[in-house]
Amino acid sequence: MRVLTTAPGEVLDVAFSPDCRAVAAAVEGAGLFLWNLESPTLAPVRIPAERYRAGSLAFSATGRQLAWLAAGRRRVYD
């Protein structure tokens, strides 16, 4: 079992990539956290996401992009 940690705060959403190689979490007031599950260190990438809209976190069908709604616009991390 692996334990993934984020900044303190309520986890609003979790998304898994279609190939199960990555997982992302939206944390209230802290932004998004993205883990590469194939990495031996499991250090997350932190992505700022001001005014994140809960329920909008999702990977693309290819798993190459992570998208969400924030500040009234669609945002993409590639």
C-alpha positions in Angstrom: 0.0 0.0 0.0 1.2 3.5 -0.8 0.2 6.6 1.2 0.1 9.8 -0.7 0.3 13.1 1.3 -0.8 16.6 0.4 -0.8 19.9 2.2 -3.3 20.2 5.1 -6.9 20.7 4.0 -10.0 19.0 2.8 -9.6 16.8 -0.3 -12.3 18.0 -2.7 -11.6 15.7 -5.7 -9.5 12.7 -6.7 -8.9 11.6 -10.3 -7.0 8.6 -11.7 -5.5 8.6 -15.2 -7.0 6.0 -17.6 -3.8 3.9 -17.5 -3.6 4.1 -13.6 -0.1 5.5 -13.8 -1.1 8.9 -12.2 -3.4 10.2 -9.6 -4.4 13.8 -8.9 -6.1 15.4 -5.9 -7.6 18.9 -5.4 -7.1 20.2 -1.9 -9.1 23.1 -0.6 -6.9 26.2 -0.3 -3.7 24.3 -1.5 -4.3 23.6 -5.2 -3.8 20.4 -7.1 -1.4 17.6 -6.4 -0.3 15.2 -9.2 1.6 12.0 -8.5 3.4 9.7 -11.0 2.7 6.3 -9.4 5.6 4.8 -11.3 8.1 7.1 -9.7 10.1 5.5 -6.8 10.0 8.8 -4.7 6.2 9.6 -5.1 6.9 13.3 -4.7 3.8 15.2 -6.0 3.8 18.1 -8.5 1.9 21.0 -6.9 -0.3 23.0 -9.4 -1.8 26.3 -8.2 -5.6 26.3 -8.7 -7.2 29.5 -7.4 -11.0 29.4 -7.1 -11.1 25.7 -8.0 -14.6 24.4 -8.8 -15.2 21.1 -7.0 -16.2 18.2 -9.2 -14.3 19.3 -12.2 -10.9 17.4 -11.9 -10.4 14.9 -14.8 -7.7 13.4 -17.0 -8.1 13.3 -20.7 -8.9 10.0 -22.4 -5.2 9.6 -23.3 -4.1 10.5 -19.7 -1.7 13.1 -21.0 -3.6 16.1 -19.7 -5.2 17.0 -16.4 -8.1 19.5 -16.7 -10.2 21.4 -14.2 -12.4 24.5 -13.8 -11.0 27.5 -11.9 -11.9 31.1 -11.8 -14.6 30.5 -14.4 -12.3 29.0 -17.0 -11.1 25.5 -18.1 -7.5 25.0 -17.1 -5.2 22.2 -18.5 -1.9 20.8 -17.2 0.0 18.9 -19.9 
